[in-house]
Amino acid sequence: MREPAESGTIRSPYCPAAAPGSLEILSNMSSKRCLSVAPVARPWLSLVLLSLSAVPLAAGAQNATSAVSTVLAFSASTPSGNIILGSDGALYGVTYTSSSVVTGGLVYRASLDGASVTTLHQFVSGEGVSPRGGLLLASDGYFYGTTQLGRRTTVFTTGTVFRLAQDGSGFTTLFDFDDYTSLNQNSNPINVDGAYPESQLIEGGDGGLYGVTIAGGPNGTGAVFRLSKDGTSYQVLHAFGAITSAAAVTPITNADGLTPSGALVDGHDGYLYGTTSAGGVNGRGVIFRVAYDGGGFQLIHVFSAATHDTSTGLYLNVDGVMPTGGLTDGGDGYLYGVASQGGSIGYGTVFAISHDGTAFTVLHEFGGNDGSQPTGAPLLASDGNLYGTTSSGGTGSGGNSTLYGTIFSIARDGTGFAKLYSMDSTHGINPQSKLVQISSTVFDGINSAGGNCSAGTIFRFSTIGDTVTGNTTCGYKKKGTGAVDPGLLLLIGGLGLARRRRA
């Protein structure tokens, strides 16, 4: 296993004459400039220029032919995590409610046009509470997921891993995370296994399930774990280190990051890659890798210290703050991700990093009108470009600034950034998850709020203006009537009804 090298230089092909400790910033694609950043311990390697196609839209432009429509409007039950395509071509996901301690949450299926909506499973007493990370469709044809909290029969519950078939049958709780035994200095739970899994699971090349918890472990700072599909052989691959900052002081610092967020990525090089939204020596998050067996843990990037602009409330630095969405493997030797805040403007960044961490490039800094606070991992689309969303920012029909969020695209070399769409309250607002590509021109995603029923939507984005009628009836057969459609009970929380309905 390769050992971390001495502190070196961050280099980029766009700054070939850069001084040691420099990092290139492509600022809104208007100029290229090199800024100083503290070097990070890593092996060195020169970053080669990515010769990839650019999106044929001007920076910040709104595509006049594009359109967003609603596939499904949620009511009282809020969609969370990433949606995925099942083997039958339908969309699958999870929801939680503000009263999840009572209703538990749901697993649902929706046809691509929203005409068929089914509650596959509703979590009940004795099962986990509040699924947040979405689902994994594994190679065995089953869905796997996590709940943020464990069985409601315990007091200090910390989460579960579950499995069910695509038709909703065979629901099984595979693993219960240990109840927490104490709290660390920042009031986060301490246990053996890790606590509060909120991210999507992935399937490793060895067939195991891999994931992260945002808290727990011996220091209460989170963990990376592996679990066999039959629920056995649970292993903590890495427990994040103890907090080094004083209690209640921000940012919270430690040696190797805390609060891991977003799904892990299988690098197919024997390593799993991930991000933490906080911690590290600067308290602004890290990018890490760890081998399948838990060995070789290494930080490949530590996000730089940030200053607080008191006039705007924004945090400013050179590379971003709070990388919450996880990473996307570009299949070209680089990983791509977003930081939800920071950059020199403060509204977040899109970045690229080589697998060994020797090359880190900020591809785009958001400016507000083109989006702000990106939180979901970018999608590598069939045209070779990255597509993603921001949970805030954008512009209204009159050009005024909004806080509803945007859809964007960018080439992997950082060129051709385009704001493709600014969200509006009609079809939902505040997208926070990764997009799903349906065809060469159609992408689906989740809005966490707004829409016809006020609790979020599955939305459809078409680059050529196609729309779908979708289901926006808020759980009723006809708007204004009292008749509830049993197939839409997931839209109104259910309260123990529709334990399981098959398609």
C-alpha positions in Angstrom: 0.0 0.0 0.0 1.4 3.4 -1.0 2.3 5.6 1.9 1.4 9.4 1.9 4.3 11.4 0.6 5.7 14.6 2.0 3.9 17.9 1.5 4.0 18.8 -2.2 2.6 21.2 -4.7 -0.9 21.4 -6.1 -0.5 21.8 -9.9 -2.9 22.3 -12.8 -2.3 22.3 -16.6 -4.0 25.6 -16.7 -1.3 27.1 -14.4 1.9 25.5 -15.9 4.1 28.1 -14.4 2.4 28.2 -11.0 4.4 28.6 -8.0 4.5 25.9 -5.3 1.3 25.8 -3.4 -0.9 27.3 -6.1 -4.3 26.3 -7.3 -6.1 27.3 -10.4 -9.6 28.8 -10.2 -11.8 29.0 -13.3 -14.0 31.8 -12.1 -17.4 31.8 -13.9 -15.4 30.9 -17.0 -14.5 34.6 -17.6 -10.9 34.3 -16.6 -8.3 31.9 -15.4 -6.1 32.8 -12.4 -3.8 31.1 -9.9 -4.4 31.6 -6.2 -2.3 30.5 -3.3 -3.4 27.6 -1.2 -1.7 25.7 1.5 -0.1 22.4 0.3 -1.5 19.1 1.5 0.3 15.9 2.2 0.0 13.7 -0.9 1.9 11.8 -3.6 2.6 14.2 -6.6 1.5 13.8 -10.1 0.9 16.4 -12.9 -2.7 16.9 -14.0 -3.1 16.3 -17.8 -5.5 18.5 -19.8 -8.9 16.9 -20.2 -9.8 17.1 -23.9 -13.6 16.7 -23.5 -16.5 18.2 -25.2 -18.1 21.4 -23.9 -21.7 22.2 -23.5 -22.7 24.4 -26.4 -24.3 27.1 -24.3 -22.9 30.4 -23.1 -21.9 30.8 -19.5 -24.9 31.5 -17.3 -27.4 31.3 -20.3 -30.9 29.9 -19.9 -31.8 27.5 -22.7 -34.9 28.9 -24.3 -36.0 25.5 -25.5 -35.7 23.6 -22.2 -38.6 22.9 -19.9 -39.3 21.5 -16.4 -42.5 19.7 -15.6 -43.8 17.6 -12.6 -43.8 13.8 -12.6 -45.1 13.5 -9.0 -46.1 16.0 -6.4 -45.7 15.0 -2.7 -47.9 16.0 0.1 -46.8 15.8 3.8 -44.3 13.1 2.9 -41.1 14.6 1.6 -38.8 12.9 -0.9 -35.2 12.4 0.2 -31.9 11.0 -1.1 -31.4 10.0 -4.7 -34.1 8.5 -7.0 -33.0 5.6 -9.1 -34.3 3.7 -12.1 -35.4 0.1 -11.5 -34.9 -2.7 -13.9 -38.5 -2.2 -15.0 -37.8 1.4 -16.0 -39.7 3.0 -13.1 -38.4 5.5 -10.6 -37.8 4.3 -7.0 -37.1 6.3 -3.9 -37.8 7.1 -0.2 -39.7 9.7 1.7 -39.8 10.9 5.3 -42.3 13.0 7.2 -42.1 15.7 9.8 -43.7 13.1 12.1 -41.4 10.2 11.1 -41.3 9.1 14.7 -44.9 8.1 14.2 -45.1 7.3 10.5 -41.6 5.9 9.9 -41.2 6.8 6.2 -41.9 5.1 2.9 -40.4 3.4 -0.1 -42.2 4.2 -3.3 -42.4 3.4 -7.0 -43.5 5.9 -9.7 -43.8 5.3 -13.4 -41.9 7.7 -15.6 -45.1 9.6 -16.4 -46.4 9.6 -12.8 -49.5 7.8 -13.8 -48.8 4.8 -11.5 -47.6 5.4 -8.0 -47.2 2.7 -5.4 -46.2 2.5 -1.8 -43.9 -0.5 -1.7 -43.2 -0.3 2.0 -44.2 1.8 4.9 -41.9 1.6 8.0 -43.8 0.6 11.1 -43.1 0.0 14.8 -40.2 -2.4 15.2 -38.5 -1.2 12.0 -36.2 1.7 11.3 -37.3 5.4 11.2 -36.8 8.0 8.5 -35.0 6.7 5.4 -33.0 9.5 4.0 -30.3 8.2 1.7 -32.3 6.7 -1.2 -32.0 3.1 -2.5 -29.3 0.9 -4.1 -30.4 -1.6 -6.7 -27.8 -4.3 -6.2 -26.6 -7.0 -8.6 -28.9 -9.6 -6.9 -32.0 -7.6 -7.9 -32.9 -6.4 -4.4 -33.1 -2.8 -3.1 -30.9 -1.9 -0.1 -31.2 1.2 2.0 -30.7 2.8 5.4 -32.9 4.5 7.9 -31.5 7.5 9.8 -32.8 6.2 13.2 -33.3 2.6 14.4 -36.2 0.7 15.8 -38.6 2.8 17.8 -38.5 0.2 20.6 -35.1 1.6 21.8 -34.3 5.0 23.2 -30.8 5.7 21.9 -31.4 4.4 18.4 -28.9 5.1 15.6 -30.2 3.6 12.4 -30.6 0.4 10.3 -29.8 -1.2 7.0 -32.7 -2.8 5.2 -33.5 -4.9 2.1 -36.6 -5.5 0.0 -37.6 -6.8 -3.4 -38.6 -4.5 -6.3 -42.3 -5.5 -5.8 -42.1 -4.5 -2.1 -42.1 -8.0 -0.8 -39.6 -9.6 1.5 -38.7 -6.5 3.6 -35.9 -7.4 6.1 -33.9 -5.3 8.6 -30.4 -6.6 7.9 -28.5 -4.7 10.5 -29.2 -2.5 13.6 -26.5 0.1 14.5 -25.6 0.1 18.1 -27.5 2.3 20.5 -25.3 5.2 21.5 -23.7 5.0 24.9 -22.5 8.6 25.5 -21.9 11.9 23.7 -18.8 13.7 22.6 -18.0 17.3 23.5 -20.2 18.5 20.6 -23.1 16.4 21.7 -22.8 13.8 19.0 -23.4 10.2 19.9 -20.6 7.7 20.5 -20.9 4.0 19.9 -19.1 1.1 18.2 -20.7 0.9 14.8 -21.4 4.5 13.8 -24.7 6.4 14.0 -27.2 8.0 11.6 -26.6 6.6 8.1 -28.0 9.3 5.8 -26.3 8.5 2.5 -27.0 6.0 -0.3 -25.2 2.6 -0.1 -23.0 1.4 -2.9 -22.1 -2.1 -3.9 -18.4 -2.8 -4.0 -16.5 -4.9 -6.5 -16.5 -7.7 -3.9 -20.3 -7.7 -3.7 -20.4 -6.1 -0.2 -22.4 -3.1 0.8 -20.5 0.1 1.7 -21.7 3.2 3.4 -21.0 6.0 5.9 -22.6 7.3 9.1 -22.5 11.0 9.9 -21.9 10.4 13.6 -21.0 7.7 16.0 -17.9 5.6 16.2 -15.5 5.8 19.1 -15.1 9.6 18.7 -18.7 10.5 17.6 -17.4 11.9 14.3 -18.7 9.2 11.9 -17.5 6.0 10.3 -17.1 4.2 7.0 -18.5 0.7 7.1 -19.0 -2.6 5.1 -21.8 -5.1 5.4 -22.5 -8.3 3.6 -25.8 -8.5 1.7 -27.1 -11.1 4.2 -26.6 -8.7 7.0 -23.4 -10.4 8.4 -19.8 -9.5 8.6 -20.3 -5.8 9.6 -17.0 -4.0 9.7 -16.0 -0.4 10.5 -13.4 0.3 7.9 -12.5 3.7 9.3 -13.6 5.6 12.4 -13.0 9.3 12.0 -10.7 11.0 14.6 -11.4 12.9 17.8 -12.4 16.5 17.7 -9.4 18.8 18.4 -11.4 22.1 18.7 -13.0 23.3 21.9 -16.7 22.4 22.5 -19.2 24.7 20.7 -16.4 26.4 18.7 -16.8 26.6 14.9 -15.5 25.4 12.6 -15.0 22.0 14.3 -11.6 20.6 13.5 -9.9 17.2 13.8 -7.2 15.3 11.9 -9.1 13.5 9.2 -12.6 14.9 8.8 -16.0 14.5 10.4 -19.6 14.1 9.3 -19.0 12.0 6.1 -21.7 12.9 3.7 -22.8 11.7 0.3 -22.4 8.2 -1.2 -19.0 6.6 -1.4 -17.5 6.0 -4.9 -15.8 2.7 -5.9 -12.7 3.9 -7.7 -12.0 0.4 -9.2 -8.4 0.8 -8.0 -9.0 -1.0 -4.7 -10.1 2.2 -3.0 -13.4 3.8 -1.9 -13.5 7.6 -2.2 -15.7 10.0 -0.2 -16.1 13.4 1.4 -16.7 14.8 4.8 -18.7 18.0 5.1 -16.8 19.2 8.1 -13.6 18.6 10.0 -10.0 18.3 8.9 -7.4 20.7 10.2 -9.2 23.7 8.7 -12.7 22.5 9.7 -14.1 22.8 6.2 -14.2 19.2 5.1 -11.9 16.7 3.3 -11.8 14.2 0.5 -10.6 10.8 1.5 -9.9 7.3 0.3 -9.8 4.0 2.0 -9.1 0.4 0.8 -11.9 -2.2 0.8 -10.3 -3.9 3.8 -10.1 -0.6 5.7 -6.4 -0.1 5.2 -4.6 2.7 3.4 -6.8 5.5 4.7 -5.5 8.8 3.2 -6.7 12.3 2.9 -6.3 13.3 -0.8 -7.6 16.9 -0.3 -8.2 19.1 2.7 -10.4 22.1 2.0 -8.7 25.4 2.8 -9.4 27.7 5.7 -12.2 30.2 5.1 -12.9 33.8 6.1 -16.4 34.9 7.1 -17.8 37.9 5.2 -20.0 39.5 7.9 -21.8 41.7 5.4 -23.1 38.8 3.4 -22.8 35.9 5.8 -20.8 33.9 3.2 -17.7 31.9 3.8 -14.8 32.6 1.4 -11.8 30.6 0.4 -10.1 29.3 -2.8 -11.6 25.8 -3.2 -15.0 25.5 -1.4 -16.5 24.7 2.0 -18.7 21.8 3.0 -18.6 19.2 0.2 -21.8 17.5 1.1 -22.8 15.6 -2.0 -20.1 12.9 -2.4 -18.2 12.3 -5.6 -18.8 11.2 -9.2 -16.1 9.1 -11.0 -15.6 10.5 -14.5 -14.0 7.3 -15.8 -11.0 9.5 -16.9 -8.8 9.3 -13.8 -10.7 12.1 -12.0 -13.4 12.5 -9.5 -15.9 15.3 -9.6 -17.9 17.0 -6.9 -19.4 20.1 -5.4 -18.8 22.2 -2.3 -22.0 23.7 -1.0 -20.4 27.0 0.1 -17.1 28.8 -0.3 -15.0 29.7 -3.2 -13.9 33.3 -3.7 -17.6 34.4 -4.2 -19.0 32.2 -1.4 -21.8 30.5 -3.2 -20.1 27.1 -3.7 -17.9 25.4 -6.3 -17.7 22.5 -8.8 -14.3 20.8 -8.6 -12.2 18.0 -10.1 -9.6 15.9 -8.3 -7.3 13.1 -9.5 -7.5 9.8 -7.7 -4.3 10.3 -5.9 -5.1 13.9 -5.0 -2.1 15.5 -6.6 -4.3 17.6 -8.9 -7.3 19.6 -7.7 -9.0 22.2 -9.9 -12.0 24.4 -9.3 -14.0 24.1 -12.5 -16.7 26.7 -11.6 -17.6 29.2 -8.8 -21.3 29.9 -8.4 -22.3 33.5 -8.3 -25.9 33.4 -7.1 -27.9 34.1 -10.2 -26.4 31.0 -11.8 -27.1 29.0 -8.6 -25.8 28.7 -5.1 -25.3 25.9 -2.5 -24.9 22.8 -4.7 -25.5 19.8 -2.5 -26.0 16.8 -4.8 -23.2 15.0 -6.6 -23.0 15.9 -10.3 -24.2 13.3 -12.9 -21.9 12.2 -15.7 -24.3 12.2 -18.6 -24.1 10.3 -21.9 -22.7 13.3 -23.7 -19.7 13.3 -21.5 -20.6 16.4 -19.6 -21.6 16.9 -15.9 -25.1 17.9 -15.0 -26.2 19.0 -11.5 -28.4 21.2 -9.4 -28.0 23.9 -6.8 -30.4 24.0 -3.9 -30.6 27.8 -4.0 -30.0 30.8 -6.3 -31.3 31.4 -9.8 -33.4 34.0 -11.5 -37.1 34.7 -12.0 -38.9 35.4 -15.2 -38.1 39.1 -14.8 -34.4 38.5 -14.2 -34.7 39.0 -10.5 -32.6 36.9 -8.1 -34.4 33.9 -6.5 -33.6 31.3 -3.9 -35.3 28.3 -5.7 -32.3 26.6 -7.2 -31.0 25.8 -10.6 -30.1 23.1 -13.1 -26.6 23.4 -14.6 -24.2 21.6 -16.9 -20.4 21.9 -17.4 -17.8 20.1 -19.4 -15.2 18.1 -17.4 -12.4 20.5 -18.4 -14.4 23.4 -16.8 -15.5 25.0 -20.1 -19.0 25.7 -21.3 -20.8 26.2 -18.0 -24.5 26.8 -18.5 -27.3 27.5 -16.2 -29.9 25.3 -17.9 -33.0 26.2 -15.8 -34.0 28.3 -12.7 -36.5 26.4 -10.6 -39.9 27.9 -9.8 -42.5 27.1 -7.1 -44.9 25.5 -9.6 -42.8 22.4 -10.2 -40.9 22.5 -6.9 -37.9 24.2 -5.4 -34.6 23.5 -3.7 -33.3 20.4 -5.5 -30.7 18.6 -3.3 -30.1 15.2 -5.0 -28.3 13.8 -7.9 -30.1 13.8 -11.3 -31.1 10.6 -13.1 -30.7 10.5 -16.9 -33.8 9.1 -18.6 -32.8 9.7 -22.3 -30.3 11.8 -24.2 -32.5 14.9 -23.6 -34.4 14.1 -20.4 -33.3 14.2 -16.7 -35.3 13.5 -13.6 -34.6 14.8 -10.1 -36.0 15.6 -6.7 -37.1 19.0 -5.3 -37.2 19.0 -1.6 -40.0 21.6 -1.3 -42.7 23.4 -3.2 -44.8 22.0 -6.0 -48.5 21.7 -6.2 -48.8 19.9 -2.9 -46.1 21.9 -1.1 -43.9 19.0 0.0 -41.5 18.6 -2.9 -41.7 16.9 -6.3 -40.1 14.5 -8.7 -39.4 16.9 -11.6 -38.5 16.3 -15.2 -36.0 18.5 -17.1 -36.1 18.3 -20.9 -33.4 20.1 -23.0 -35.8 20.2 -26.0 -38.9 21.4 -24.2 -40.8 18.1 -23.8 -43.1 18.0 -20.7 -45.1 15.4 -18.8 -48.5 15.8 -17.3 -47.6 13.9 -14.1 -49.5 13.3 -10.9 -50.2 16.5 -8.9 -53.4 15.5 -7.2 -52.0 15.5 -3.7 -53.2 12.0 -3.0 -56.8 12.5 -4.2 -58.5 10.9 -7.2 -59.9 14.3 -8.2 -58.9 17.6 -6.7 -61.5 19.0 -4.4 -63.0 15.6 -3.6 -62.6 13.6 -0.4 -61.8 10.3 -2.2 -58.3 9.2 -1.5 -56.6 7.1 -4.1 -55.1 4.1 -2.2 -52.2 4.0 -4.7 -51.2 7.5 -3.5 -51.2 7.0 0.2 -47.5 7.7 0.2 -48.3 11.3 -0.6 -50.1 11.9 2.6 -48.0 10.1 5.1 -50.1 7.0 5.5 -50.1 6.8 9.3 -49.7 3.1 9.3 -52.0 2.4 6.3 -50.7 0.7 3.1 -48.0 -1.2 4.9 -47.1 -2.7 1.6 -48.7 -2.5 -1.8 -47.5 -4.3 -4.8 -47.4 -2.8 -8.3 
